[in-house]
Amino acid sequence: MRIEDVLARLAAVRPNGERSWMARCPAHDDRNPSLSVSEGEGGRVLFNCFAGCAAESVAAALGLKMADLMGDQTRRSDPHERDDRTPNSERRTPNAEGMQLLAYNFSN
């Protein structure tokens, strides 16, 4: 899924730098935008809720699976094909701003 499609599902979206936005987090009652949304390598959609919501909770509140946010790496030839894969491992890495970035590995 493209970042533009994800942003269309969020409320109170405003730019916050190059390929980065702030929005209200759909995973909790958010009155002031606390969700950072940015585009990572390969078109990945990255979430960081400053109120502490997990990226998985944000994705679920949007009706998405984490696999939907992985950009070009999980593109299928049939866009309507359901993807029920489960990640077999994850890696958490802090970026320069101290946000935790999640990378998931999937097996077929």
Protein Blocks (a to p, Z undefined) as FASTA:
>chain_A
ZZklmmmmpghiacebehiacdddfkbccfbdcbdcdddehhiacdddfkopafklmmmm
nopafklmnojmlccfblkbccfbdcfbdcddddfkopacddddddZZ
